[in-house]
Amino acid sequence: MKGQAVLSSRLQSLSRHAAEAAQIGGREAMHETVRYAKQVVPVRTGRLKSSIMPVEKESYMEVSVHCPYAVYVEMGTRFMSAQPYLLPGVHQADYFARVARAWKEAMK
């Protein structure tokens, strides 16, 4: 019974560390994505750039872009070539590497 209690306690601790690492990595990746997107987004009036915002809720984090033409700039149209700013930011942020680093730090 003693070994079972120790194992249960360690598993709960690992679960807590994993959740914390995911939250830390997600927050870092979200802010890095916003920073990168704002750096490379094409600017004519500044409306699109100023609409790129990090959103952190209790159960998730996201990068929000509240501009009606944001998708057209990102994906392009038949009249305009794509000028991606958000998806490259997501790749640049490398969420999984950030979670792995946070996990290693938590396990020290």
Secondary structure, 3 states (H helix, E strand, C coil): CHHHHHHHHHHHHHHHHHHHHHHHHHHHHHHHHHHHHHHHCCCCCCHHHHHEEEEECCCCEEEEECCCCHHHHHHCCCCCCCCCCCHHHHHHHCHHHHHHHHHHHHCC
